[in-house]
């Protein structure tokens, strides 16, 4: 008995991989930008002796880590990385809309939820043939 693992690569797979790689770069830049603002390179920064952390500062710290995780996951393997990115992007979009933040942050949240919706539509309508088939001979 032999087990063959057949990987079918179509043009759609290469297009999706390229699109998710671009999205990974954008998400990595978003994560590094968040860290640059936390350490004070592009903003006031996060001070160790700050009296109290507000909700926005806490979310900036959390999403600076999660954005980098999602970007690396998308870059390494767009098939499972898309799932990691989906969870992080949904959490970011919902938190941007739910909390009282600036209009620019709400706009980025709406755009993120639009990307999540496009991702879900891709999964629903453009399901390619299975990427990997396991055949036992």
C-alpha positions in Angstrom: 0.0 0.0 0.0 1.4 3.4 -1.0 0.2 6.8 0.0 0.4 9.6 -2.7 0.0 13.2 -1.8 -1.0 15.1 -4.9 -0.7 18.8 -4.9 -2.7 20.4 -7.6 -1.5 23.9 -8.5 -3.8 26.0 -10.8 -3.4 29.6 -11.8 -6.0 30.5 -9.2 -3.7 29.1 -6.5 -0.8 31.3 -7.7 -3.0 34.4 -7.9 -4.4 33.8 -4.4 -0.9 33.1 -3.0 0.3 36.5 -4.5 -2.7 38.3 -3.1 -2.2 36.9 0.3 1.5 37.7 0.2 0.7 41.3 -0.5 -1.8 41.3 2.3 0.9 39.7 4.5 3.3 42.6 3.8 0.6 45.1 4.5 -0.2 43.4 7.8 3.5 43.2 8.7 3.9 46.9 8.0 0.8 47.5 10.2 2.3 45.5 13.0 5.7 47.2 12.8 4.0 50.6 12.6 2.2 49.7 15.8 5.4 48.8 17.5 7.1 52.0 16.2 4.4 54.0 17.8 4.7 52.1 21.0 8.4 52.6 21.4 8.1 56.3 20.5 9.7 56.3 17.0 6.6 57.8 15.3 4.5 59.0 18.3 4.5 59.7 22.0 5.3 56.1 22.8 4.5 53.9 25.7 5.9 55.1 29.0 6.7 52.5 31.7 5.6 54.8 34.5 2.4 55.8 32.9 -0.3 56.1 35.5 -3.1 54.1 33.8 -3.4 52.1 30.6 -6.6 53.1 28.8 -8.4 50.8 26.5 -6.9 52.2 23.3 -3.3 51.7 24.6 -4.1 48.2 25.6 -5.5 47.4 22.2 -2.5 48.9 20.5 -0.2 46.6 22.4 -2.3 43.5 21.8 -2.8 44.2 18.1 0.9 45.1 17.6 1.7 41.5 18.5 -1.3 39.9 16.7 -0.7 41.8 13.5 2.9 40.5 13.3 1.7 37.0 14.0 -1.0 37.2 11.3 1.4 38.7 8.8 4.0 36.0 9.4 1.3 33.3 9.2 0.1 34.6 5.9 3.6 34.8 4.5 4.6 31.3 5.5 1.5 29.5 4.4 -1.4 31.3 2.9 -3.7 28.4 3.3 -3.7 28.2 7.1 -2.3 31.7 7.5 -5.6 33.1 6.0 -7.4 31.6 9.0 -5.1 33.2 11.5 -5.4 36.5 9.6 -9.2 36.2 9.5 -9.4 35.9 13.3 -7.0 38.8 13.9 -8.6 41.0 11.3 -12.1 40.4 12.5 -11.1 41.2 16.1 -9.4 44.4 14.9 -12.3 45.5 12.8 -14.9 44.9 15.5 -12.8 46.5 18.2 -12.3 49.6 16.0 -16.0 49.9 15.4 -17.1 49.2 19.0 -14.8 51.4 20.9 -14.9 55.2 20.9 -11.9 56.0 18.7 -10.9 58.4 16.0 -12.7 58.5 12.6 -9.5 57.3 10.8 -9.4 54.2 13.1 -13.0 53.5 12.4 -12.4 53.8 8.7 -9.5 51.3 8.9 -11.8 49.0 10.9 -14.5 49.2 8.2 -11.9 48.5 5.5 -10.6 45.6 7.5 -14.1 44.1 7.8 -14.5 44.6 4.1 -11.4 42.6 3.5 -12.7 39.9 5.8 -16.0 39.8 3.8 -14.1 39.5 0.6 -12.1 36.6 2.1 -15.3 34.9 3.1 -16.8 35.4 -0.3 -13.7 33.9 -1.9 -14.0 30.8 0.3 -17.7 30.5 -0.4 -17.8 31.2 -4.2 -14.3 30.5 -5.6 -13.5 27.3 -3.9 -10.9 25.7 -6.1 -10.3 22.1 -6.3 -8.8 20.7 -3.1 -5.2 21.8 -2.8 -4.1 18.4 -1.5 -5.6 15.1 -2.1 -4.6 12.0 -0.2 -4.8 8.9 -2.3 -4.2 5.5 -0.7 -3.3 2.9 -3.4 
